[in-house]
Amino acid sequence: MSFQPSEAAPLTPGFSPGYTETDLANELPGYTETDLANELVEWFNQVDATYRSDLRELNELNFARFDAKLAQRIAQRRPVTTRPSLMPSWHGE
C-alpha cells in the first residue's frame, strides 16, 4: 500500500505536495525529465561536497587546537617530574 498525499491532509488550492521531474519538465520548456534529474543530482553533489569540505576544515582546526593544548599540558608537566628537588633523596646519591 502506497502513501497518498490526499489521505494525510486536504490539499490547499494551488498547493502541490511536490514536483516530479515530469511536472518541472512541463513547466520548463527545453528541459527533459532526465536533464532536470541530472541537474538536481549535480546540485546535491555540489552541496554535499561543500559541507564535506567545511566539516573537514572544522575538524582540522579542532584537532590543531587539541594538539596545541595537549603539547602545552605535556610541557607543563615535564619540568615538574624532572626537577631534582622533587626526586627522592636516594636518587643520584
C-alpha distances in whole Angstrom, upper triangle without the diagonal:
4,7,9,13,14,12,14,17,19,20,24,26,27,24,21,19,20,21,20,23,23,24,26,28,28,30,32,34,35,32,30,26,27,30,28,26,29,31,28,28,32,32,29,32,35,34,33,36,38,36,37,41,41,40,42,45,44,44,47,49,48,49,52,53,52,55,57,57,57,60,62,61,63,66,66,66,68,72,71,71,74,77,80,80,77,78,79,83,83,81,84,87
4,6,10,12,11,12,15,17,18,21,23,24,21,18,15,16,18,17,19,20,20,23,24,25,26,29,31,32,29,27,23,24,27,25,23,26,27,25,25,29,28,26,29,32,30,30,33,35,33,34,38,38,37,39,42,42,42,45,47,46,47,50,51,50,53,55,55,55,58,60,60,61,64,65,65,67,70,70,70,73,75,78,79,76,77,78,82,83,80,83,86
4,6,9,8,8,12,14,15,18,20,21,18,15,12,13,16,16,19,19,19,22,24,24,25,28,30,32,29,27,23,25,27,24,22,26,27,24,24,28,27,25,28,31,29,29,32,33,32,33,37,37,36,38,41,40,40,44,45,44,46,49,49,49,51,54,54,54,57,58,58,60,63,63,63,66,69,69,69,71,74,77,78,75,76,77,81,82,80,82,85
4,5,5,7,10,11,11,15,17,18,15,13,10,12,14,15,18,18,17,20,22,22,23,26,28,30,27,26,22,25,27,24,23,26,27,24,25,29,28,26,29,31,30,30,34,35,33,35,38,38,37,40,43,42,42,46,47,46,48,51,51,51,54,56,56,56,59,61,60,62,65,65,66,68,71,71,71,74,76,80,80,77,78,80,84,85,82,85,88
4,5,5,7,8,8,12,14,15,12,10,7,10,13,14,18,18,16,19,21,21,22,24,27,29,27,25,22,25,26,23,22,26,26,23,24,28,26,25,28,30,28,29,32,33,32,34,37,36,36,39,41,40,41,44,45,45,47,49,49,50,52,54,54,55,58,59,59,61,64,64,65,67,70,70,70,73,75,79,79,76,77,79,83,84,82,84,87
4,6,6,6,7,10,12,14,12,11,9,12,15,16,20,20,18,21,23,22,23,26,28,31,29,28,25,27,29,26,25,29,29,26,28,31,30,28,32,34,32,32,36,36,35,37,40,40,39,43,45,44,45,48,49,48,50,53,53,53,56,58,57,58,61,62,62,64,67,67,68,70,73,73,74,76,78,82,82,79,81,83,86,87,85,87,90
4,6,7,10,13,16,18,15,14,12,15,18,19,23,22,21,24,26,26,26,29,32,34,32,30,27,30,31,28,27,31,31,28,29,33,32,30,33,35,33,33,37,38,36,38,41,41,40,43,45,44,45,48,49,48,50,53,53,53,56,58,57,58,61,62,62,64,66,67,67,70,73,72,73,76,78,81,81,78,80,81,85,86,84,86,89
4,7,9,12,16,17,14,13,11,14,17,19,23,23,21,24,27,26,26,29,32,34,32,31,27,30,31,28,27,30,30,27,28,32,30,28,31,33,31,31,35,35,33,35,39,38,37,40,42,41,42,45,46,45,47,50,50,50,52,54,54,55,58,59,59,61,63,63,64,67,69,69,69,72,74,78,78,75,76,78,82,83,81,83,86
4,6,9,12,14,12,12,10,14,17,19,23,23,21,23,26,26,25,28,31,34,32,31,28,30,32,28,28,31,31,27,29,32,30,29,32,34,31,32,36,36,34,37,40,38,38,41,43,42,43,46,47,46,48,51,51,51,54,55,55,56,59,60,60,62,64,64,65,68,71,70,71,74,76,79,79,76,78,80,84,85,83,85,88
4,7,9,12,10,11,10,14,17,19,23,23,20,23,26,24,24,27,30,33,31,31,28,31,32,29,28,32,31,28,31,33,32,30,34,35,33,34,38,38,36,39,42,41,41,44,45,44,46,49,49,48,51,54,53,53,57,58,58,59,62,63,63,65,67,67,68,71,74,73,74,77,79,82,82,79,81,83,87,88,86,88,91
4,6,8,6,8,8,11,14,17,20,20,17,19,22,21,20,24,27,30,28,27,25,28,29,26,26,29,28,26,28,31,29,28,32,33,31,32,36,36,35,37,40,39,39,42,44,43,44,48,48,47,50,52,52,53,56,57,57,58,61,62,62,64,67,67,68,70,73,73,74,77,79,82,82,79,81,83,87,88,86,88,91
4,6,5,8,9,13,15,18,22,21,18,20,23,21,20,23,26,30,28,28,26,29,30,26,27,30,29,26,29,32,29,29,33,33,31,33,36,36,35,38,40,39,39,43,44,43,45,48,48,48,50,53,52,53,56,57,57,59,61,62,62,65,67,67,68,71,73,73,74,77,79,82,82,80,82,84,87,89,86,88,92
4,5,8,11,14,15,18,21,20,17,19,22,20,18,22,24,28,27,27,25,29,29,26,27,30,29,27,30,32,30,30,34,34,32,34,38,37,36,39,42,41,41,45,46,45,47,50,50,50,53,55,54,55,58,60,60,61,64,65,65,67,69,70,71,73,76,76,77,80,81,85,85,83,84,87,90,92,89,91,95
4,7,10,12,13,16,18,18,14,15,18,16,15,18,21,24,23,24,23,26,26,23,24,27,26,24,27,29,27,27,31,31,30,32,35,34,34,37,39,38,39,42,43,43,45,48,48,48,51,53,53,54,56,58,58,60,62,63,63,66,68,68,69,72,74,75,76,78,80,84,84,81,83,86,89,90,88,90,93
4,7,9,10,14,17,17,13,15,18,17,15,18,21,24,23,23,21,24,25,21,22,25,24,22,25,27,25,24,28,29,27,29,32,32,31,34,36,35,36,39,41,40,42,45,45,45,48,50,50,50,53,55,55,56,59,60,60,62,64,65,66,69,71,71,72,75,77,80,81,78,80,82,86,87,85,86,90
4,5,7,10,13,13,10,12,15,14,13,16,20,22,20,20,18,21,22,18,19,22,21,19,22,24,22,22,26,27,25,27,30,30,30,32,35,34,35,38,39,39,40,43,44,44,46,48,49,49,52,54,54,55,58,59,59,61,64,64,65,68,70,71,71,74,76,79,80,77,79,81,85,86,83,85,89
4,7,10,13,14,12,13,17,16,16,19,22,24,22,21,18,21,22,18,18,22,21,18,20,23,21,21,24,26,24,25,28,29,28,30,33,32,33,36,37,37,38,41,42,42,44,46,47,47,50,52,52,53,56,57,57,59,61,62,63,65,68,68,69,71,73,77,77,75,76,78,82,83,81,83,86
4,7,10,11,9,10,14,14,14,16,19,21,18,18,15,17,18,15,14,18,17,14,17,20,18,17,21,22,21,22,25,26,25,28,30,30,30,33,35,35,36,39,40,40,42,44,45,45,48,50,50,51,54,55,56,57,60,60,61,64,66,67,67,70,72,76,76,74,75,77,81,82,79,81,85
4,7,8,6,7,10,11,10,12,15,17,15,14,12,14,15,11,12,15,15,12,15,18,16,16,20,21,20,22,25,25,25,28,30,30,31,33,35,35,37,39,40,41,43,45,46,46,49,51,51,52,55,56,57,58,61,62,63,65,67,68,69,71,73,77,77,75,76,79,82,83,80,82,86
4,5,5,6,9,10,11,12,15,16,13,12,9,11,13,10,9,13,13,11,14,17,16,16,19,21,20,22,25,26,26,28,30,31,31,34,36,36,37,40,41,41,43,45,46,47,49,51,52,53,55,57,57,59,61,62,63,65,68,69,69,71,74,77,78,75,77,79,83,83,81,82,86
4,5,5,6,9,10,10,12,13,10,8,5,8,9,6,6,10,11,10,12,14,15,15,18,19,20,21,24,25,25,27,29,30,31,33,35,36,37,39,41,42,43,45,46,47,49,51,52,53,55,57,58,59,61,63,64,65,68,69,69,71,74,77,78,76,77,80,83,84,81,82,86
4,5,5,6,9,10,11,12,10,8,6,9,11,9,10,13,14,13,16,18,18,19,21,23,24,25,27,28,29,31,33,34,35,37,39,40,41,43,45,45,47,49,50,51,53,55,56,57,59,61,61,63,65,66,67,69,72,73,73,75,78,81,82,80,81,83,87,87,85,86,90
4,5,5,6,9,11,13,11,10,9,12,13,10,12,15,15,14,17,19,19,19,22,24,24,25,28,29,29,31,33,34,35,37,39,39,41,43,44,45,47,49,50,51,53,55,56,57,59,60,61,63,65,66,67,69,72,73,73,75,78,81,82,80,81,83,87,88,85,87,90
4,5,5,6,9,11,8,9,8,11,11,8,10,13,12,11,15,16,16,17,20,21,21,23,25,26,27,29,31,31,33,35,36,37,39,41,42,43,45,47,48,49,51,52,53,55,57,58,59,61,63,64,65,67,70,71,71,73,76,79,80,78,79,82,85,86,83,85,88
4,5,5,6,8,6,6,6,9,9,7,10,12,12,13,15,17,17,19,21,22,23,25,27,27,29,31,32,33,35,37,38,39,41,43,44,45,47,49,50,51,53,54,56,57,59,60,61,63,65,66,67,69,72,73,73,75,78,81,82,80,81,84,87,88,85,86,90
4,6,6,9,8,9,9,13,12,11,13,16,16,16,19,21,20,22,25,25,26,28,30,31,32,34,36,36,38,40,41,42,44,46,47,48,50,52,53,54,56,58,59,60,62,63,65,66,68,69,71,72,75,76,76,78,81,84,85,83,84,87,90,91,88,90,93
4,6,10,9,11,11,14,13,11,14,17,16,16,19,20,19,21,24,24,25,27,29,29,31,33,34,35,37,39,40,41,43,45,45,47,49,50,51,53,55,56,57,59,61,62,63,65,66,68,69,71,74,74,75,77,79,83,84,82,83,86,89,90,87,89,92
4,6,6,9,10,13,11,9,13,15,13,14,17,18,17,20,22,22,23,26,27,28,29,31,32,33,35,37,38,39,41,43,44,45,47,49,50,51,53,54,56,57,59,60,62,63,65,66,68,69,72,73,74,76,78,82,83,80,82,85,88,89,86,87,91
4,6,8,11,13,11,11,15,16,15,17,20,20,20,22,25,25,26,28,30,30,32,34,35,36,38,40,41,42,44,46,47,48,50,51,53,54,56,57,59,60,62,63,65,66,68,69,71,72,75,76,77,78,81,84,85,83,85,87,91,92,89,90,93
4,7,10,12,9,10,14,14,14,16,18,18,19,22,23,23,25,27,28,29,31,33,34,35,37,39,40,41,43,44,46,47,49,50,52,53,55,56,58,59,61,62,64,65,67,68,70,71,74,75,76,77,80,83,85,83,84,87,90,91,87,88,92
4,7,8,6,7,10,11,10,12,15,15,16,18,20,21,22,24,25,26,28,30,31,32,34,36,37,39,40,42,43,45,46,48,49,50,52,54,55,56,58,60,61,62,64,66,67,68,71,72,73,74,77,80,82,80,81,83,87,87,84,85,89
4,5,5,6,9,10,11,12,14,15,17,19,20,21,23,24,26,27,29,30,32,33,35,36,38,39,41,42,44,45,46,48,50,51,52,54,56,57,58,60,61,63,64,66,67,69,71,73,73,75,77,81,82,80,81,83,87,87,84,85,89
4,5,5,6,9,10,11,12,14,15,17,18,20,21,22,24,26,27,28,30,32,33,34,36,38,39,41,42,43,45,47,48,49,50,53,54,55,57,58,60,61,63,64,65,67,70,71,71,73,75,79,80,78,79,81,85,85,82,84,87
4,5,5,6,9,10,10,12,14,15,16,18,20,21,22,24,26,27,28,30,31,32,34,36,37,39,41,42,43,45,46,47,49,51,52,53,55,57,58,59,61,62,64,65,68,69,69,71,73,77,78,76,77,79,83,83,80,81,85
4,6,5,6,9,10,10,12,14,15,16,18,20,21,23,24,26,27,29,30,31,33,35,36,37,39,41,42,43,45,46,47,49,51,52,53,55,57,58,60,61,63,64,67,68,68,70,72,76,77,75,76,79,82,83,79,81,84
4,5,5,6,9,10,10,12,14,15,17,18,20,21,23,24,26,27,29,30,32,33,34,36,38,39,40,42,44,45,46,48,50,51,52,54,55,57,58,60,61,63,65,67,67,69,71,75,76,74,75,77,81,81,78,80,83
4,5,5,6,9,10,11,12,14,15,16,18,20,21,22,24,26,27,28,30,32,33,34,36,37,39,41,42,43,44,47,48,49,50,52,53,55,57,58,59,61,64,65,65,67,69,73,74,72,73,75,79,79,76,77,81
4,5,5,6,9,10,10,12,14,15,16,18,20,21,22,24,25,27,28,30,31,33,35,36,37,39,41,42,43,45,46,47,49,51,52,53,55,57,58,59,62,63,63,65,68,71,72,70,71,74,77,78,74,76,79
4,5,5,6,9,10,10,12,14,15,16,18,20,21,23,24,25,27,29,30,31,33,35,36,37,39,40,42,44,45,46,48,50,51,52,54,55,57,58,61,62,63,64,67,70,72,69,70,73,77,77,74,75,79
4,5,5,6,9,10,11,12,14,15,17,18,20,21,22,24,26,27,28,30,32,33,34,36,38,39,40,42,43,45,46,48,49,50,52,54,55,57,59,61,61,63,65,69,70,68,69,71,75,76,73,74,77
4,5,5,6,9,10,10,12,14,15,16,18,20,21,22,24,26,27,28,30,31,32,34,36,37,38,40,42,43,44,46,47,48,50,52,53,54,57,59,59,61,63,67,68,66,67,69,73,73,70,71,75
4,5,5,6,9,10,10,12,14,15,16,18,20,21,23,24,25,27,29,30,31,33,35,36,37,39,41,42,43,45,46,47,49,51,52,53,56,58,58,59,62,65,67,65,66,68,72,72,69,70,74
4,5,5,6,9,10,11,12,14,15,17,18,20,21,23,24,26,27,29,30,32,33,35,36,38,39,40,42,44,45,46,48,50,51,52,55,56,57,59,61,65,66,64,65,68,71,72,69,70,74
4,5,5,6,9,10,11,12,14,15,16,18,20,21,22,24,26,27,28,30,32,33,34,36,37,38,40,42,43,44,46,48,49,50,53,54,55,57,59,63,64,61,63,65,69,69,66,68,71
4,5,5,6,9,10,10,12,14,15,16,18,20,21,22,24,25,26,28,30,31,32,34,36,37,38,40,42,43,44,46,47,49,52,53,53,55,57,61,62,60,61,64,67,67,64,66,69
4,5,5,6,9,10,10,12,14,15,17,18,20,21,23,24,26,27,29,30,31,33,35,36,37,39,41,42,43,45,47,48,51,52,52,54,56,60,61,59,60,63,67,67,64,65,69
4,5,5,6,9,10,11,12,14,15,17,18,20,21,23,24,26,27,28,30,32,33,34,36,38,39,40,42,44,45,46,49,50,51,53,55,59,60,58,59,62,65,66,63,64,68
4,5,5,6,9,10,10,12,14,15,16,18,20,21,22,24,26,27,28,30,31,32,34,36,37,38,40,42,43,44,47,48,49,51,53,57,58,55,57,59,63,63,60,62,65
4,6,5,6,9,10,10,12,14,15,16,18,20,21,22,24,25,27,29,30,31,33,35,36,37,39,40,42,43,46,47,48,49,52,55,56,54,55,58,62,62,59,60,64
4,5,5,6,9,10,11,12,14,15,17,18,20,21,23,24,26,27,29,30,32,33,35,36,38,39,41,42,45,46,47,48,51,54,55,53,55,58,61,62,59,60,63
4,5,5,6,8,10,10,12,14,15,16,18,20,21,22,24,26,27,28,30,32,33,34,36,37,39,40,43,44,45,47,49,52,54,51,53,55,59,60,57,58,62
4,5,5,6,9,10,10,12,14,15,16,18,20,21,22,24,26,26,28,30,31,32,34,36,37,38,41,42,43,45,47,51,52,50,51,53,57,58,55,56,59
4,5,5,6,9,10,11,12,14,15,17,19,20,21,23,25,26,27,29,30,31,33,35,36,37,40,42,42,43,46,49,51,49,50,53,56,57,54,55,58
4,5,5,6,9,10,11,12,14,15,17,18,20,21,23,24,26,27,29,30,32,33,35,36,39,40,41,43,45,48,49,47,49,52,55,56,53,54,58
4,5,5,6,9,10,10,12,14,15,16,18,20,21,22,24,26,27,28,30,31,33,34,37,38,39,41,43,47,48,45,47,49,53,54,51,52,56
4,5,5,6,9,10,10,12,14,15,16,18,20,21,22,24,26,27,28,30,31,33,35,37,37,39,41,45,46,44,45,48,51,52,49,50,54
4,5,5,6,9,10,11,12,14,15,17,19,20,21,23,24,26,27,29,30,32,34,36,36,38,40,44,45,43,44,47,51,52,48,49,53
4,5,5,6,9,10,11,12,14,15,17,18,20,21,23,24,26,27,29,30,33,34,35,37,39,42,43,41,43,46,49,50,47,48,52
4,5,5,6,9,10,10,12,14,15,16,18,20,21,22,24,26,27,28,31,32,33,35,37,40,42,39,41,44,47,48,45,46,50
4,5,5,6,9,10,10,12,14,15,16,18,20,21,22,24,26,27,29,31,32,33,35,39,40,38,39,42,46,47,43,44,48
4,5,5,6,9,10,11,12,14,15,17,18,20,21,23,25,26,28,30,31,32,34,38,39,37,39,42,45,46,43,44,48
4,5,5,6,9,10,11,12,14,15,17,18,20,21,23,24,27,28,29,31,33,36,37,35,37,40,43,44,41,43,46
4,5,5,6,8,10,10,12,14,15,16,18,20,21,22,25,26,27,28,31,34,36,34,35,38,41,42,39,40,44
4,5,5,6,9,10,10,12,14,15,16,18,20,21,24,25,26,27,29,33,34,33,34,37,40,41,38,39,43
4,5,5,6,9,10,11,12,14,15,17,19,20,22,24,25,26,28,32,33,31,33,36,39,40,37,39,42
4,5,5,6,9,10,11,12,14,15,17,18,21,22,23,25,27,30,31,29,31,34,37,38,35,37,40
4,6,5,6,9,10,10,12,14,15,16,19,21,21,23,25,29,30,28,29,32,36,36,33,34,38
4,5,5,6,9,10,11,12,14,15,18,19,21,22,24,27,29,27,28,32,35,36,33,34,37
4,5,5,6,9,10,10,12,14,17,18,19,21,22,26,27,25,27,30,33,35,32,33,36
4,5,5,6,9,10,11,12,15,16,17,19,21,24,25,23,25,28,31,32,29,31,34
4,5,5,6,9,10,11,13,15,16,17,19,23,24,22,24,27,30,31,28,29,32
4,5,5,6,9,10,12,13,15,16,18,22,23,21,23,26,29,31,28,29,32
4,5,5,6,9,11,11,13,15,17,20,21,19,21,24,27,28,26,27,31
4,5,5,6,9,10,11,12,15,18,20,17,19,22,25,26,23,25,28
4,5,5,7,9,11,11,13,17,18,17,18,22,25,26,23,24,27
4,6,6,7,10,11,12,16,16,15,17,21,23,25,22,24,27
4,6,5,7,9,11,14,15,13,14,18,21,22,20,21,24
4,5,5,6,9,12,14,12,13,17,19,21,18,19,22
4,6,5,6,10,11,10,12,16,18,20,17,17,21
4,6,6,9,9,8,10,13,16,18,16,17,20
4,6,9,10,7,8,11,14,16,13,15,18
4,6,9,8,8,11,14,15,12,12,16
4,6,6,7,11,12,14,12,12,15
4,5,5,8,9,11,9,9,12
4,6,8,9,12,10,12,13
4,7,9,11,10,12,14
4,6,8,6,9,11
4,5,5,9,10
4,5,8,7
4,6,6
4,6
4
